Amino acid sequence: MTVEITSHEELRELLGVPTARAVDKERTRLHERDRQWLAAAPFCLVATAGADGSCDVSPKGDPAGFALVLDDTTIALPERPGNKRADGYRNILDNPHVGLLFLVPGRTDTLRINGRARLVSDAPWFDDMVVKGHRPVLAVVVEIEQIFYHCAKAFLRSALWQPETWQPDALPSRARLIKEVEAPVESLDDLERHYGPEYATKIYV
């Protein structure tokens, strides 16, 4: 029998009460250590939700420090060439609330930032976000409402950063996944060439 939780009271009874440290660690302004973390982070997950409640989580990655600190309560993330779906960006236009999770390779804790986002097509600080000659076509500006560090347990349980647990070849190649799941008209050989070694040379164009 499946037992569904349908109220905050049921959830709290099941999970218990958070510690004072877990509750009190929330802040609304960047600490100097937060700035150091952002300077070291090359990867971020951006969670958004549309007006209808539909959700999206998009990965963002660049050289470490790609999240630009504008002031103690504001950061900006550059847009790089992608598939042009713009799922998260369309959500932001309808619902500005976002959740960000910044990762530093090898670290099992993470930095979480929640706030309100807006899209900017140009600003003087865009010049500070140039990578390999690529100036972003837009940026996500996030006004920080909540910031805190998240504990390491999920990364420890998953052994995410332990190379001996990695099994990338347990799954088909990216090209084969596309061929079998998305059923493109391209041949598998053409897809393998497209997603081969040269693919990494085209990520900024």
N, C-alpha and C positions, 0 to 999 in steps of 0.2 A: 504494500500500500504506500502510495506517495503522500507525504505530509507536507503541505505548502505553508509557508510563512506569509501571513497577510497583514501583519501590523507591526509597528515599531516596538510595541511592548513585547510581542513574541520574539522578535529579533534580539532585543536586549536581554530577555530572559535566557535565550539560548547562548549568546556570545558573552554575556557579562558586561560589566562596566569598564570603560577604558581607564587606564591609569592617569593620574594628574599630569604626568610628563607627556603622555600621548596627546592630551587635550591642550595643554598649555604651550606646546612647541610651535603652534601656529603663529606666524608673523605677517605683517603687511608691507614691510620694507626690506630691501636687500641689505644683508650684512656683508661685511668685507669678505667673509668666507663664502658667501653665496656667489659673489663676483669671481672669486678664485675658482669655484666649481664650474661656473658658466665658461670661464676662460679655458678650462680643461676638457669640457664636454664636446665631443664631435657628433653627438647623436641625440635626437629628441623625438618623443612621440607626442603628437598633437591630437587631442580628443575634442570633437565638436558635436553639436546636435542641431538638427534643423528645427524649423518652427513646428513641424509635426511630430517631433520627438525622435525621428530617425537619427542614428548615430554614425560617426565615422572616426577612425583613428588613422592618422597618416604619419609615416616616418619621415623625419627630416634629418639630413646629415650633410656635413661639410667639414673642413678642417676645424680642429678644436678652437673654440672661441667664436664660432659662427653666430651665436646669439649675442647681439649687440646690446650692451647696457646703455640706455639713454639717460637714465637718472635712477634714483633710489627706488622708484616705484614703477619703472617702465623698461621693457626690453623689446627688441625687434628681431624677427626671424626672416631671413631672405628666402625668396622663391627661386628655385633653380629649374632648369628644363626638366619636364616630366611628361606624363601621358595626357596632360591638358584636361583631365576629368574635372579637376577643381572641386571635388566633393566637399572638402573641409572649408574651402573658401566660400562656396555658395551657402554653406551652413552659417558661417560667420555673418554673412550679409543679412540672414534672417534671425539669427540668435547669436549675440556676441560672446556668450559664455564659453570659455575654453579651459581645458586642463592640459598641462604640459608635464612631461616626465623626462628629465635630463639624465643621461647615462654617461658614465666615464668607464671605459673598458678596464676590467679587472676589479672595479669597485663593486661591492655587493649592496651598498646603500645607494639611494637615488635622491635627486632634488625634485620636489614637486612644486609647481607653480600653477595656481588657478587664478583666473581673472577675466577681464573683458577685453575683447580683441576688436581691432578695426583694420581694414586693408588700406595700404598707402601705395600709390603708384610712383611717387618720387619724393625725395627729401634730400637735403644736403648730406646727410650721413649715409646715403646709398653708396657714396664713394668709398666708405669704410668697409663695405661688404663685397667688394670686388674680389673674385677668386678666379685665377687663371684668365684674367681679362674679361670675365663675365660679370657685368653689373646686373643686379637683380631687376626683373621687370616689375616686381611688387614686393612688399614686405608686410608681415603681420606684426602690428604693434600691439603689445599686450600690457594693459594697465593691471598691475599686480593687486589682487585682493587677498590672497592667501599664499603663503610660502612656508615650506617645512621640509625636513629631511625624512625620507622613508626608510624603515629598517631593512636589514639585509636578508630576512628569512626566506623570501621567495627566491632570491638568487642562490642562496645556500642550498635550499631544497632541490632546485633544478640543476645545480652544478653548472650553471650557464657558462662560466668563464674557465672551466676546467677542460683543456683540450682533449684529455683522454676520454671524455664523454661525447665528443663531437662525432657525428656520423652523417656528414653531408651527402655521402653516396648512398645512403639508405633510401633516398628518394630519387625519382627521375630528374633529369636535367631540366633547367628552365625551358629550353626549347621543346623538349618532349612533353612537358606539362601543358604548354600552350597548344601544341599540336593535338593532344588527346582531350584536353578539357575545353579549350576555347575554339577548337576546330577551325583554324585559319586555312585559307586557301594555299598558303605557302607550303612548300615541301619541308620535310624535317631537315634535310641537308641545308636548305637555305636558312632555316631558323637557327640551326646549330652554328652556322657561319655568323649570323647576325649577333648571337649571344656569346660568341667566342671571345678570344683575347682582345679583339679590337673594340669590343663593347665598352670597356673601361676607358677608352680614349675619347669617347663621345659623350661623356656624362655632363659636360658643360656647354654643349652645342645643341 
